[in-house]
Amino acid sequence: MEPVEIAEDGVLLRPWQPEDAADVHRACQDPDIQRWTTVPRPYRPVDAQRFVAEIAPAAWTAGTGAPFAVCDAITGTLLGSCGLVSIDRGTGEVGYWTAPWARRRGVAVRATRAVARWAFDAVPLRRLIWQAELGNHASRLVALRAGFRIDGRLRLADPAPGGRPEGWIGSLSPDEIPAPGEVGPAGPGT
């Protein structure tokens, strides 16, 4: 699969670049990112370099994922990460994190909606899923505002180190994505 750029609703989603490593490293020092995601702990500069230069490009090449850097559409400042962490038989799984300096601005919601629209149109996928560990209310709220329906609970195959083995699961169909600026099922706000 060829990497693409998506510009929508004030965010630019683009493939990761080697020069993003320092910002990725800085963001992944955040206790919430380390708590709720499966990034290595401790997260070292070499982990960030490997992610942007090897792991992310390999996912695009193999067609197993579509990881995007989420940037401010005007300044280019890195705001977070969003993309398809897996693609298999018409279904993709979305994953995201927001850098501490970009939180409470709706970045993850806008990026997730943009990725969903692209995935349903261009990949094309028939369904997106979202998973998060029980208790990760911020991720759940993003998923709801992006249009996902929380379908239930499941035992996580790969919980965060030290995390709970149970999680929530949600799904999204192509006709369920709120348009840019519209309110999702969780209501208004960021």
C-alpha positions in Angstrom: 0.0 0.0 0.0 1.3 3.4 -0.9 1.6 6.0 1.9 -0.7 9.0 1.6 -1.4 12.3 3.2 -4.8 13.4 4.4 -5.7 17.0 5.2 -9.0 17.5 7.0 -10.6 19.6 9.7 -7.4 21.4 10.7 -5.2 18.3 10.9 -2.7 16.9 8.4 -2.1 13.2 8.6 1.1 12.1 6.9 3.5 9.2 6.9 6.1 9.2 9.7 9.5 10.7 8.8 12.9 10.1 10.4 12.9 13.8 11.6 9.8 13.0 13.8 11.8 10.8 16.1 12.7 13.5 18.7 9.0 14.6 19.0 7.8 11.0 19.2 10.3 10.3 22.0 9.3 13.4 23.9 5.5 12.5 23.6 6.0 8.9 24.6 7.6 10.0 27.9 4.1 10.9 29.0 2.8 8.7 31.7 -0.7 8.4 30.1 0.8 7.2 26.8 3.0 4.7 28.6 0.1 3.6 30.8 -2.5 3.0 28.1 -0.5 2.0 25.0 1.9 -0.8 24.3 5.0 1.5 23.7 8.2 0.1 25.1 9.0 1.1 28.7 11.3 2.9 29.2 10.7 4.6 25.8 14.2 5.5 24.6 15.3 7.6 21.6 16.2 4.4 19.7 12.6 3.2 20.1 11.3 6.4 18.5 13.9 6.2 15.7 13.0 2.5 15.0 9.3 3.4 14.9 9.5 6.2 12.4 12.3 4.7 10.2 11.5 1.0 10.3 8.2 -0.1 11.9 5.8 2.5 10.4 7.2 2.3 6.8 7.2 -1.6 7.0 3.5 -1.5 7.9 2.7 0.5 4.8 4.9 -1.6 2.6 3.3 -4.9 3.8 -0.2 -3.5 3.7 -0.7 -4.5 7.3 -1.2 -1.0 8.7 -1.4 2.7 7.9 0.3 4.7 10.6 0.1 8.5 10.4 1.8 11.4 12.1 -1.0 13.8 13.1 0.2 17.4 12.6 -1.3 20.8 12.7 -2.3 21.6 9.2 -0.9 25.1 9.3 2.3 24.9 11.4 3.2 21.2 10.8 3.7 20.7 14.6 3.4 17.1 15.6 0.1 16.6 17.6 -0.1 12.9 17.9 -0.4 9.5 16.1 -3.4 7.9 14.5 -3.9 5.2 12.0 -4.7 1.6 11.2 -2.7 -0.6 13.5 -3.8 -3.7 11.6 -5.6 -4.5 8.4 -7.1 -8.0 7.8 -9.8 -9.2 5.5 -11.8 -6.1 5.1 -11.4 -4.9 8.7 -9.0 -2.4 10.2 -8.2 -1.6 13.8 -7.7 2.1 14.6 -5.2 3.3 17.2 -4.2 6.7 18.4 -2.4 8.8 21.0 -2.3 12.6 21.5 0.9 14.4 22.6 0.5 16.1 26.0 1.0 19.5 24.4 -2.0 18.9 22.0 -4.6 17.5 24.3 -8.2 18.9 24.9 -8.4 20.2 21.3 -10.2 17.4 19.6 -7.1 16.2 17.8 -7.7 12.5 18.2 -11.4 12.7 17.2 -10.7 14.7 14.1 -7.8 12.5 13.1 -9.8 9.3 13.7 -12.7 10.5 11.6 -10.3 11.4 8.8 -8.5 8.0 8.9 -11.9 6.3 8.9 -13.2 8.2 5.9 -9.9 7.4 4.0 -9.9 3.7 5.1 -13.5 3.1 3.9 -13.0 4.9 0.6 -9.4 4.1 -0.4 -8.3 0.9 1.2 -11.4 -0.1 1.0 -12.4 -1.5 4.4 -15.9 -2.6 5.4 -15.5 -2.1 9.1 -13.2 -0.5 11.6 -12.7 -1.7 15.2 -11.4 0.1 18.2 -10.1 -1.6 21.4 -9.0 -0.1 24.7 -8.2 -1.4 28.2 -11.1 -1.0 30.7 -10.6 2.3 32.4 -9.2 4.2 29.5 -12.1 6.6 29.4 -10.3 9.2 27.3 -9.8 6.7 24.5 -13.4 5.5 24.8 -14.7 9.1 24.6 -12.6 9.7 21.4 -14.0 6.5 19.9 -17.6 7.6 20.7 -17.1 11.1 19.3 -15.6 9.6 16.2 -18.8 7.6 15.6 -17.8 4.2 17.0 -20.4 2.1 18.8 -19.1 0.4 21.9 -20.1 -3.2 21.3 -19.0 -4.8 24.6 -16.0 -6.2 26.4 -13.3 -8.6 25.4 -10.2 -10.2 26.8 -7.2 -8.3 25.3 -4.7 -10.2 23.3 -1.9 -7.7 24.0 -2.7 -5.5 27.1 -0.3 -2.8 28.1 2.4 -4.0 30.4 1.0 -4.1 33.9 -2.5 -3.3 32.6 -5.8 -5.1 32.9 -6.4 -8.0 30.5 -9.9 -6.9 29.8 -11.0 -4.2 27.4 -13.8 -2.5 25.5 -14.4 -3.1 21.8 -16.2 -0.9 19.4 -17.0 -0.9 15.7 -17.6 1.7 13.0 -19.3 1.2 9.6 -18.9 3.6 6.7 -22.3 5.3 7.1 -21.7 6.0 10.8 -18.8 8.6 10.6 -20.0 12.1 11.7 -19.1 14.8 9.1 -16.3 17.3 10.0 -17.8 19.6 12.7 -20.7 17.4 13.5 -21.4 16.0 17.0 -20.8 12.3 17.4 -22.8 9.9 19.7 -21.0 11.1 22.8 -22.2 14.7 22.3 -20.3 18.0 21.9 -17.0 18.9 23.2 -13.4 17.9 22.8 
